[in-house]
Amino acid sequence: MLRARIPVWVTDIRTVDQALASIDTLLSAVGATDTAWLDQAAD
């Protein structure tokens, strides 16, 4: 199974707010530090 070998991230995004939260989670997972643009997008 793929999940046993490689982390798999599954999303069910239906709103802009959910999309922004998902992007924030992804950026955190990969260690991104320059995420001020995401706060601006949320505003």
mmCIF file as Biopython writes it, N, C-alpha, C and O atoms, coordinates in Angstrom:
data_model
#
loop_
_atom_site.group_PDB
_atom_site.id
_atom_site.type_symbol
_atom_site.label_atom_id
_atom_site.label_alt_id
_atom_site.label_comp_id
_atom_site.label_asym_id
_atom_site.label_entity_id
_atom_site.label_seq_id
_atom_site.pdbx_PDB_ins_code
_atom_site.Cartn_x
_atom_site.Cartn_y
_atom_site.Cartn_z
_atom_site.occupancy
_atom_site.B_iso_or_equiv
_atom_site.auth_seq_id
_atom_site.auth_asym_id
_atom_site.pdbx_PDB_model_num
ATOM 1   N N  . MET A ? 1  ? 0.822   -1.182 0.000  1.0 0.0 1  A 1 
ATOM 2   C CA . MET A ? 1  ? 0.000   0.000  0.000  1.0 0.0 1  A 1 
ATOM 3   C C  . MET A ? 1  ? 0.870   1.251  0.000  1.0 0.0 1  A 1 
ATOM 4   O O  . MET A ? 1  ? 1.919   1.281  0.643  1.0 0.0 1  A 1 
ATOM 5   N N  . LEU A ? 2  ? 0.448   2.252  -0.699 1.0 0.0 2  A 1 
ATOM 6   C CA . LEU A ? 2  ? 1.204   3.496  -0.812 1.0 0.0 2  A 1 
ATOM 7   C C  . LEU A ? 2  ? 1.370   4.172  0.543  1.0 0.0 2  A 1 
ATOM 8   O O  . LEU A ? 2  ? 2.455   4.661  0.856  1.0 0.0 2  A 1 
ATOM 9   N N  . ARG A ? 3  ? 0.321   4.208  1.347  1.0 0.0 3  A 1 
ATOM 10  C CA . ARG A ? 3  ? 0.391   4.879  2.646  1.0 0.0 3  A 1 
ATOM 11  C C  . ARG A ? 3  ? 1.421   4.256  3.569  1.0 0.0 3  A 1 
ATOM 12  O O  . ARG A ? 3  ? 1.953   4.935  4.448  1.0 0.0 3  A 1 
ATOM 13  N N  . ALA A ? 4  ? 1.709   2.996  3.388  1.0 0.0 4  A 1 
ATOM 14  C CA . ALA A ? 4  ? 2.695   2.328  4.230  1.0 0.0 4  A 1 
ATOM 15  C C  . ALA A ? 4  ? 4.109   2.796  3.888  1.0 0.0 4  A 1 
ATOM 16  O O  . ALA A ? 4  ? 5.008   2.690  4.722  1.0 0.0 4  A 1 
ATOM 17  N N  . ARG A ? 5  ? 4.313   3.300  2.703  1.0 0.0 5  A 1 
ATOM 18  C CA . ARG A ? 5  ? 5.646   3.701  2.244  1.0 0.0 5  A 1 
ATOM 19  C C  . ARG A ? 5  ? 5.858   5.206  2.187  1.0 0.0 5  A 1 
ATOM 20  O O  . ARG A ? 5  ? 6.956   5.696  2.451  1.0 0.0 5  A 1 
ATOM 21  N N  . ILE A ? 6  ? 4.809   5.936  1.842  1.0 0.0 6  A 1 
ATOM 22  C CA . ILE A ? 6  ? 4.908   7.380  1.626  1.0 0.0 6  A 1 
ATOM 23  C C  . ILE A ? 6  ? 3.736   8.048  2.341  1.0 0.0 6  A 1 
ATOM 24  O O  . ILE A ? 6  ? 2.593   7.616  2.198  1.0 0.0 6  A 1 
ATOM 25  N N  . PRO A ? 7  ? 4.020   9.107  3.113  1.0 0.0 7  A 1 
ATOM 26  C CA . PRO A ? 7  ? 2.892   9.824  3.731  1.0 0.0 7  A 1 
ATOM 27  C C  . PRO A ? 7  ? 1.954   10.383 2.652  1.0 0.0 7  A 1 
ATOM 28  O O  . PRO A ? 7  ? 2.393   10.981 1.670  1.0 0.0 7  A 1 
ATOM 29  N N  . VAL A ? 8  ? 0.682   10.175 2.862  1.0 0.0 8  A 1 
ATOM 30  C CA . VAL A ? 8  ? -0.327  10.640 1.914  1.0 0.0 8  A 1 
ATOM 31  C C  . VAL A ? 8  ? -1.237  11.628 2.643  1.0 0.0 8  A 1 
ATOM 32  O O  . VAL A ? 8  ? -1.726  11.340 3.735  1.0 0.0 8  A 1 
ATOM 33  N N  . TRP A ? 9  ? -1.457  12.782 2.039  1.0 0.0 9  A 1 
ATOM 34  C CA . TRP A ? 9  ? -2.306  13.810 2.633  1.0 0.0 9  A 1 
ATOM 35  C C  . TRP A ? 9  ? -3.541  13.952 1.758  1.0 0.0 9  A 1 
ATOM 36  O O  . TRP A ? 9  ? -3.448  14.307 0.583  1.0 0.0 9  A 1 
ATOM 37  N N  . VAL A ? 10 ? -4.694  13.673 2.343  1.0 0.0 10 A 1 
ATOM 38  C CA . VAL A ? 10 ? -5.954  13.741 1.612  1.0 0.0 10 A 1 
ATOM 39  C C  . VAL A ? 10 ? -6.766  14.900 2.169  1.0 0.0 10 A 1 
ATOM 40  O O  . VAL A ? 10 ? -6.882  15.059 3.385  1.0 0.0 10 A 1 
ATOM 41  N N  . THR A ? 11 ? -7.321  15.698 1.287  1.0 0.0 11 A 1 
ATOM 42  C CA . THR A ? 11 ? -8.127  16.836 1.720  1.0 0.0 11 A 1 
ATOM 43  C C  . THR A ? 11 ? -9.501  16.798 1.076  1.0 0.0 11 A 1 
ATOM 44  O O  . THR A ? 11 ? -9.706  16.170 0.037  1.0 0.0 11 A 1 
ATOM 45  N N  . ASP A ? 12 ? -10.427 17.477 1.711  1.0 0.0 12 A 1 
ATOM 46  C CA . ASP A ? 12 ? -11.775 17.666 1.174  1.0 0.0 12 A 1 
ATOM 47  C C  . ASP A ? 12 ? -12.106 19.136 1.380  1.0 0.0 12 A 1 
ATOM 48  O O  . ASP A ? 12 ? -12.720 19.513 2.378  1.0 0.0 12 A 1 
ATOM 49  N N  . ILE A ? 13 ? -11.697 19.953 0.435  1.0 0.0 13 A 1 
ATOM 50  C CA . ILE A ? 13 ? -11.812 21.400 0.556  1.0 0.0 13 A 1 
ATOM 51  C C  . ILE A ? 13 ? -13.034 21.874 -0.212 1.0 0.0 13 A 1 
ATOM 52  O O  . ILE A ? 13 ? -13.208 21.587 -1.396 1.0 0.0 13 A 1 
ATOM 53  N N  . ARG A ? 14 ? -13.883 22.619 0.515  1.0 0.0 14 A 1 
ATOM 54  C CA . ARG A ? 14 ? -15.107 23.112 -0.108 1.0 0.0 14 A 1 
ATOM 55  C C  . ARG A ? 14 ? -15.268 24.623 -0.013 1.0 0.0 14 A 1 
ATOM 56  O O  . ARG A ? 14 ? -16.147 25.199 -0.656 1.0 0.0 14 A 1 
ATOM 57  N N  . THR A ? 15 ? -14.427 25.262 0.782  1.0 0.0 15 A 1 
ATOM 58  C CA . THR A ? 15 ? -14.540 26.715 0.935  1.0 0.0 15 A 1 
ATOM 59  C C  . THR A ? 15 ? -13.153 27.341 0.838  1.0 0.0 15 A 1 
ATOM 60  O O  . THR A ? 15 ? -12.138 26.650 0.927  1.0 0.0 15 A 1 
ATOM 61  N N  . VAL A ? 16 ? -13.127 28.631 0.657  1.0 0.0 16 A 1 
ATOM 62  C CA . VAL A ? 16 ? -11.859 29.352 0.614  1.0 0.0 16 A 1 
ATOM 63  C C  . VAL A ? 16 ? -11.161 29.252 1.972  1.0 0.0 16 A 1 
ATOM 64  O O  . VAL A ? 16 ? -9.948  29.056 2.034  1.0 0.0 16 A 1 
ATOM 65  N N  . ASP A ? 17 ? -11.926 29.387 3.056  1.0 0.0 17 A 1 
ATOM 66  C CA . ASP A ? 17 ? -11.330 29.282 4.388  1.0 0.0 17 A 1 
ATOM 67  C C  . ASP A ? 17 ? -10.685 27.914 4.603  1.0 0.0 17 A 1 
ATOM 68  O O  . ASP A ? 17 ? -9.602  27.822 5.180  1.0 0.0 17 A 1 
ATOM 69  N N  . GLN A ? 18 ? -11.338 26.867 4.148  1.0 0.0 18 A 1 
ATOM 70  C CA . GLN A ? 18 ? -10.768 25.526 4.255  1.0 0.0 18 A 1 
ATOM 71  C C  . GLN A ? 18 ? -9.501  25.409 3.410  1.0 0.0 18 A 1 
ATOM 72  O O  . GLN A ? 18 ? -8.537  24.761 3.817  1.0 0.0 18 A 1 
ATOM 73  N N  . ALA A ? 19 ? -9.504  26.028 2.249  1.0 0.0 19 A 1 
ATOM 74  C CA . ALA A ? 19 ? -8.323  25.991 1.384  1.0 0.0 19 A 1 
ATOM 75  C C  . ALA A ? 19 ? -7.149  26.685 2.050  1.0 0.0 19 A 1 
ATOM 76  O O  . ALA A ? 19 ? -6.028  26.176 2.029  1.0 0.0 19 A 1 
ATOM 77  N N  . LEU A ? 20 ? -7.401  27.843 2.641  1.0 0.0 20 A 1 
ATOM 78  C CA . LEU A ? 20 ? -6.328  28.574 3.312  1.0 0.0 20 A 1 
ATOM 79  C C  . LEU A ? 20 ? -5.796  27.795 4.510  1.0 0.0 20 A 1 
ATOM 80  O O  . LEU A ? 20 ? -4.588  27.768 4.743  1.0 0.0 20 A 1 
ATOM 81  N N  . ALA A ? 21 ? -6.674  27.171 5.260  1.0 0.0 21 A 1 
ATOM 82  C CA . ALA A ? 21 ? -6.243  26.360 6.398  1.0 0.0 21 A 1 
ATOM 83  C C  . ALA A ? 21 ? -5.420  25.166 5.924  1.0 0.0 21 A 1 
ATOM 84  O O  . ALA A ? 21 ? -4.433  24.799 6.562  1.0 0.0 21 A 1 
ATOM 85  N N  . SER A ? 22 ? -5.814  24.568 4.824  1.0 0.0 22 A 1 
ATOM 86  C CA . SER A ? 22 ? -5.091  23.436 4.276  1.0 0.0 22 A 1 
ATOM 87  C C  . SER A ? 22 ? -3.699  23.844 3.795  1.0 0.0 22 A 1 
ATOM 88  O O  . SER A ? 22 ? -2.722  23.130 4.021  1.0 0.0 22 A 1 
ATOM 89  N N  . ILE A ? 23 ? -3.620  24.979 3.143  1.0 0.0 23 A 1 
ATOM 90  C CA . ILE A ? 23 ? -2.322  25.499 2.690  1.0 0.0 23 A 1 
ATOM 91  C C  . ILE A ? 23 ? -1.433  25.780 3.885  1.0 0.0 23 A 1 
ATOM 92  O O  . ILE A ? 23 ? -0.239  25.482 3.855  1.0 0.0 23 A 1 
ATOM 93  N N  . ASP A ? 24 ? -2.005  26.355 4.944  1.0 0.0 24 A 1 
ATOM 94  C CA . ASP A ? 24 ? -1.237  26.640 6.159  1.0 0.0 24 A 1 
ATOM 95  C C  . ASP A ? 24 ? -0.682  25.348 6.757  1.0 0.0 24 A 1 
ATOM 96  O O  . ASP A ? 24 ? 0.480   25.299 7.163  1.0 0.0 24 A 1 
ATOM 97  N N  . THR A ? 25 ? -1.493  24.323 6.811  1.0 0.0 25 A 1 
ATOM 98  C CA . THR A ? 25 ? -1.044  23.030 7.332  1.0 0.0 25 A 1 
ATOM 99  C C  . THR A ? 25 ? 0.079   22.459 6.483  1.0 0.0 25 A 1 
ATOM 100 O O  . THR A ? 25 ? 1.068   21.957 7.017  1.0 0.0 25 A 1 
ATOM 101 N N  . LEU A ? 26 ? -0.064  22.530 5.175  1.0 0.0 26 A 1 
ATOM 102 C CA . LEU A ? 26 ? 0.962   22.025 4.275  1.0 0.0 26 A 1 
ATOM 103 C C  . LEU A ? 26 ? 2.271   22.793 4.439  1.0 0.0 26 A 1 
ATOM 104 O O  . LEU A ? 26 ? 3.343   22.192 4.512  1.0 0.0 26 A 1 
ATOM 105 N N  . LEU A ? 27 ? 2.181   24.111 4.495  1.0 0.0 27 A 1 
ATOM 106 C CA . LEU A ? 27 ? 3.390   24.921 4.646  1.0 0.0 27 A 1 
ATOM 107 C C  . LEU A ? 27 ? 4.090   24.610 5.969  1.0 0.0 27 A 1 
ATOM 108 O O  . LEU A ? 27 ? 5.319   24.554 6.024  1.0 0.0 27 A 1 
ATOM 109 N N  . SER A ? 28 ? 3.319   24.412 7.021  1.0 0.0 28 A 1 
ATOM 110 C CA . SER A ? 28 ? 3.904   24.039 8.308  1.0 0.0 28 A 1 
ATOM 111 C C  . SER A ? 28 ? 4.591   22.684 8.220  1.0 0.0 28 A 1 
ATOM 112 O O  . SER A ? 28 ? 5.670   22.488 8.780  1.0 0.0 28 A 1 
ATOM 113 N N  . ALA A ? 29 ? 3.965   21.757 7.518  1.0 0.0 29 A 1 
ATOM 114 C CA . ALA A ? 29 ? 4.513   20.401 7.397  1.0 0.0 29 A 1 
ATOM 115 C C  . ALA A ? 29 ? 5.854   20.388 6.678  1.0 0.0 29 A 1 
ATOM 116 O O  . ALA A ? 29 ? 6.712   19.556 6.975  1.0 0.0 29 A 1 
ATOM 117 N N  . VAL A ? 30 ? 6.038   21.299 5.740  1.0 0.0 30 A 1 
ATOM 118 C CA . VAL A ? 30 ? 7.295   21.330 4.986  1.0 0.0 30 A 1 
ATOM 119 C C  . VAL A ? 30 ? 8.288   22.336 5.550  1.0 0.0 30 A 1 
ATOM 120 O O  . VAL A ? 30 ? 9.368   22.532 4.992  1.0 0.0 30 A 1 
ATOM 121 N N  . GLY A ? 31 ? 7.917   22.976 6.662  1.0 0.0 31 A 1 
ATOM 122 C CA . GLY A ? 31 ? 8.834   23.885 7.330  1.0 0.0 31 A 1 
ATOM 123 C C  . GLY A ? 31 ? 8.947   25.261 6.708  1.0 0.0 31 A 1 
ATOM 124 O O  . GLY A ? 31 ? 9.941   25.956 6.918  1.0 0.0 31 A 1 
ATOM 125 N N  . ALA A ? 32 ? 7.950   25.663 5.950  1.0 0.0 32 A 1 
ATOM 126 C CA . ALA A ? 32 ? 7.979   26.996 5.338  1.0 0.0 32 A 1 
ATOM 127 C C  . ALA A ? 32 ? 7.888   28.062 6.428  1.0 0.0 32 A 1 
ATOM 128 O O  . ALA A ? 32 ? 7.139   27.914 7.394  1.0 0.0 32 A 1 
ATOM 129 N N  . THR A ? 33 ? 8.653   29.127 6.264  1.0 0.0 33 A 1 
ATOM 130 C CA . THR A ? 33 ? 8.656   30.179 7.272  1.0 0.0 33 A 1 
ATOM 131 C C  . THR A ? 33 ? 8.110   31.502 6.748  1.0 0.0 33 A 1 
ATOM 132 O O  . THR A ? 33 ? 7.651   32.324 7.541  1.0 0.0 33 A 1 
ATOM 133 N N  . ASP A ? 34 ? 8.146   31.727 5.469  1.0 0.0 34 A 1 
ATOM 134 C CA . ASP A ? 34 ? 7.658   32.983 4.893  1.0 0.0 34 A 1 
ATOM 135 C C  . ASP A ? 34 ? 6.204   32.806 4.483  1.0 0.0 34 A 1 
ATOM 136 O O  . ASP A ? 34 ? 5.907   32.573 3.311  1.0 0.0 34 A 1 
ATOM 137 N N  . THR A ? 35 ? 5.300   32.916 5.446  1.0 0.0 35 A 1 
ATOM 138 C CA . THR A ? 35 ? 3.893   32.662 5.174  1.0 0.0 35 A 1 
ATOM 139 C C  . THR A ? 35 ? 3.012   33.888 5.423  1.0 0.0 35 A 1 
ATOM 140 O O  . THR A ? 35 ? 1.796   33.761 5.567  1.0 0.0 35 A 1 
ATOM 141 N N  . ALA A ? 36 ? 3.623   35.070 5.473  1.0 0.0 36 A 1 
ATOM 142 C CA . ALA A ? 36 ? 2.847   36.301 5.699  1.0 0.0 36 A 1 
ATOM 143 C C  . ALA A ? 36 ? 1.794   36.493 4.607  1.0 0.0 36 A 1 
ATOM 144 O O  . ALA A ? 36 ? 0.719   37.031 4.873  1.0 0.0 36 A 1 
ATOM 145 N N  . TRP A ? 37 ? 2.088   36.066 3.409  1.0 0.0 37 A 1 
ATOM 146 C CA . TRP A ? 37 ? 1.147   36.213 2.304  1.0 0.0 37 A 1 
ATOM 147 C C  . TRP A ? 37 ? -0.145  35.450 2.576  1.0 0.0 37 A 1 
ATOM 148 O O  . TRP A ? 37 ? -1.216  35.840 2.110  1.0 0.0 37 A 1 
ATOM 149 N N  . LEU A ? 38 ? -0.037  34.369 3.328  1.0 0.0 38 A 1 
ATOM 150 C CA . LEU A ? 38 ? -1.215  33.570 3.633  1.0 0.0 38 A 1 
ATOM 151 C C  . LEU A ? 38 ? -2.161  34.340 4.561  1.0 0.0 38 A 1 
ATOM 152 O O  . LEU A ? 38 ? -3.380  34.281 4.399  1.0 0.0 38 A 1 
ATOM 153 N N  . ASP A ? 39 ? -1.600  35.055 5.523  1.0 0.0 39 A 1 
ATOM 154 C CA . ASP A ? 39 ? -2.413  35.904 6.394  1.0 0.0 39 A 1 
ATOM 155 C C  . ASP A ? 39 ? -3.085  37.008 5.584  1.0 0.0 39 A 1 
ATOM 156 O O  . ASP A ? 39 ? -4.247  37.337 5.823  1.0 0.0 39 A 1 
ATOM 157 N N  . GLN A ? 40 ? -2.371  37.570 4.642  1.0 0.0 40 A 1 
ATOM 158 C CA . GLN A ? 40 ? -2.945  38.610 3.789  1.0 0.0 40 A 1 
ATOM 159 C C  . GLN A ? 40 ? -4.093  38.036 2.951  1.0 0.0 40 A 1 
ATOM 160 O O  . GLN A ? 40 ? -5.119  38.689 2.763  1.0 0.0 40 A 1 
ATOM 161 N N  . ALA A ? 41 ? -3.913  36.837 2.463  1.0 0.0 41 A 1 
ATOM 162 C CA . ALA A ? 41 ? -4.962  36.194 1.655  1.0 0.0 41 A 1 
ATOM 163 C C  . ALA A ? 41 ? -6.197  35.937 2.506  1.0 0.0 41 A 1 
ATOM 164 O O  . ALA A ? 41 ? -7.322  36.071 2.025  1.0 0.0 41 A 1 
ATOM 165 N N  . ALA A ? 42 ? -5.999  35.576 3.747  1.0 0.0 42 A 1 
ATOM 166 C CA . ALA A ? 42 ? -7.133  35.308 4.640  1.0 0.0 42 A 1 
ATOM 167 C C  . ALA A ? 42 ? -7.905  36.577 4.941  1.0 0.0 42 A 1 
ATOM 168 O O  . ALA A ? 42 ? -9.125  36.556 5.098  1.0 0.0 42 A 1 
ATOM 169 N N  . ASP A ? 43 ? -7.173  37.689 5.020  1.0 0.0 43 A 1 
ATOM 170 C CA . ASP A ? 43 ? -7.857  38.962 5.289  1.0 0.0 43 A 1 
ATOM 171 C C  . ASP A ? 43 ? -8.684  39.386 4.085  1.0 0.0 43 A 1 
ATOM 172 O O  . ASP A ? 43 ? -9.333  40.431 4.118  1.0 0.0 43 A 1 
#
